[in-house]
Every structure is written in structure tokens, then in C-alpha cells.
């Protein structure tokens, strides 16, 4: 089975079961075996963590977020078992 874990930019431990946010993510319609990183808001998948961060900034941040520098960026990481 496979899970998706939520991670912050400070990289929480991926082995902590409390971080699992989506059991058996391989059954999700957005799942792609070539994508390990997913947006925590829309589940769009990317090969690189940087691409998820760029996606989040361009698609989900508001002008107020940009001005206040209140960037609480989270992403999901696919962890095959």
C-alpha cells in the first residue's frame, strides 16, 4: 500500500504515521507513479519539491500572502510501502 504524508518546508519526519493524510493514495485519480510531490490543496503532482512550491505560490497564494510574507507552504509526499 502507499500513503501520502503532509510535510512543511521544514521537513517533518515522513515515518511518523500522524503525518499520513491520504491512505492508499495510489487509487486517487491524480496519482502518477512518476510524481512524488503533490499540492496539499488540489493534489496536482510534480516530480520535484521546488515545482510544488512554485505551483503553490502562483496558484494558491493571494496578494495579501505575498505582502505579509505569511507563506505557510505545505506539500504532500508520496511514500510507497
N, C-alpha and C positions, 0 to 999 in steps of 0.2 A: 504494500500500500504506500501511498505517498501523501504528504501533508504540505500545507503552505504555512509558513511561520511569519509573523509580523516582526519587522525589525526597524529600529530607528537608525538614524545616521551614526549613532554611537555604537552600533552593532551589538545588540543584546545576544546572549547565547542562543544558538539555534537548537541546542539539545534540550532546552527547557520546555517540557510539554505545555506549560502555561502560555507559551508563545504561539502554539498552533491555532490558527484561526479558520482553517478550512481543511477538514478531514477528507481524504481521498480526492484531492484536487484534480487528479488525472481524469476524473469524469466531468470536470467543468467544461463548458463549451469553448472557453477562451484558452484552455490548456494547449500548449505546444511543447513537445519534448525538447525542442531546441531553445526554449526560453526558460531561464531560471529565475528571473526577477519580474515581479508583477506589481502594477499600481494597486495600492490598497483601496482606492476609491472606485476604479472602473475595471479592474482586473485585466488591463491590457498588458501583454507580456513583452519582455525585452531580453536580449542576450547579456546586456551589461548594466550594472547598477547605475552608472552615470546616465544612461539613456532614460531610466525610470525617473531619475531626479529631474532631468531636463523636461520630460513629459509632464511631471507634476507641476513644475514651475510654469510652463506655458499653458497648460490646460486647466489646472485646478486652483492656482493662486490668484488672488484678487489684487487690485491696485493697493488696497489697504494693507494686505500682507506684505507687499513689496516695500511700502513706505515704513511700516513698523518693524520690518525685519523679523516679523514673527513667523518664521518658517518652521513649522512643526512637521517635517517631512517624514513619512513612514512609507515603507515599501514591504512587499511580501516576497519571500524567497522560497522557491520550490525545493523541497528536500526529499529526494526519493529514498525509499526504505527497502 
